[in-house]
Amino acid sequence: MRVDIRVQEETFSLDAELARLADVGLEMGGIGAFVGVVRGDAGLAALVLEHYPGMTESMIARIVDQAGSRFGLLACTVVHRVGRLPVGAPIVLVLCAAAHRGAALDATGFVIDWLKTQAPFWKREEYPDGQARWVAARSSDEEAAARWGTAGPAES
């Protein structure tokens, strides 16, 4: 399986990333894609993301490895941005290539669900009035990850 994992401040191009992933081979039958963007909930101005370099990439690699084994992936790209991101900015990209569309789509859901709960990112919301607050873990994210019926990449 070909894997490309990047944590970066720069934005990414969906077209360029799809083109890079699509040359994985003729056995590829589909690519599952997810692009997350910063929501403007409750007047949010920006989201600031911090991470633990090295540890973050390692955990993402564990998640991708599990997805590859479970869904028979041919390739997977994960690009996660850090730094200050304004409302509407792309924050994360997950692309999963497999022989069949079902596997590609399921793997994409698996990766993003576990990424939300296992990868060491810290998020701070900033508001136009200068207030800021750290974002707490959400039970809905934990429930989404639990649907995959596994202990998760951190335990494997």
N, C-alpha and C positions, 0 to 999 in steps of 0.2 A: 504494500500500500504506500502510495506517495503522500507525504504529509507536509503541510506548510503552515506553521504557526508563527504569528507575529503579534507582538504587543507594541503599539506605536502611538505617537501623538498625531502623525499625519493622517489625513483622510485616505480613503481607498476608493478605487474605481471598480464598481461591480462588473462592468464590461471587461476590463483588463483581467480581473480575477477569474471570471468565467472562461475567458479565452485560455488562460494559463492552465486551468484545471481540465478543460475539454480535450486536451491533447493526450489524455491518459491512455487511450487505446480504443480499438474498434469494439471491444467487448462491453464498453460503457453503454448503458441503455437510458440512463437518466441522471440528472443532477438535482438534488434537493437544495434549496437556498433559503436562508433567513437573513434579513438585514434589520437590525434593531436601530431605532432612532430615539433621541432624547425627546420625551413627551413634555408638553408645556402645561402639565397639571398644576392647578392652583397658583397660576401666575409665576411659575418657575422661570428664571432667567437663564440658568446654566446648570450643568452637572459637572462636578469635578471628580475625576477618577484617579485613584492612586493604586499602586500595586506593589508587590514584593518581587523585584526582578529575580529571575532564575526560578524561584518557587512557583510563580504564576505560570510560566511557560511549561514547567515540569508537570503541574497538575493538569493543564490543558492537554498535554501530550498523553497523560494517563487516560483522560476522558476519551480522546480521539482513538487511542489504542483499543479501548473497550468497545467503542462503536465499530471500529474496523473488524474486530473479531466477531462481534455479535451480528452485524449486518452484511458482512462480506464486502466491505468498501474497497474500491479501487484507488480512491484518493480522497483527501479531506483538506480543506483550507479553513483556518480560523484566524481572523484578524480582529483584534480587540483594541480599541483606542483608549488612551489615557490622557490626562490633562484636563483642561477646561473646555467643555463642549457646550455650545449654545443650544437652545431649544431647536429641534429640527435636524440637528447634525447626526450623521450616521455614527453609531457607537460600536456595533459589532456585526461581523459577517461570518456566517457559517455556510460552507458549501460542502456537500457530500456527494461523491460520484460512485455509482454502483451499476451492476449489470441490469438491474430492474428498478423501476420507479418507486415501488413500495419500500424497498430497502433504502433507497436514497432519501426518501421523505422521512421514514422512521428514524434513520440515523441522524438526520438534521434535527429532529425534535429531541432525540436523546442527547445529542451534544449540547444544544442550547439549554435544555432543562438542567443538566448536570453542571454546565458552565455557570449558571445563575446561582447555584447553591454550593459549589465546591471550589471554584477558582478564587484565589485570594485577591479580590478587588475591594476597595473601600470607596463609597460614593458619598459626596457631600452636595447637597442642593444649595444653590445660591438664588436669592430673590432680588428683584430690582431695588428694594428698600435697604439693601445691605445685609439683611439677615441671612444666616446660613445654618444648615442642620445636617448631621450625618444621617444616612439612610439605614434603617434597621432591616434585618432579614425579614422576609415576608413568609408567612405560613403557606400562602398560595404557591410560592416557588418550591417550597419543600414538598407540597402535595403533588405538584406537577412532576418533580423528579421521582417521587415514590411510585408513580404509575408504571415505571419501567421494571419494578419488582426485583431490584438488585440493591445490594448494600451501598453501591456507589464506588466511584473510582478511588476515593480516599481510603476505603477499607480493603481494596484489592491489592 
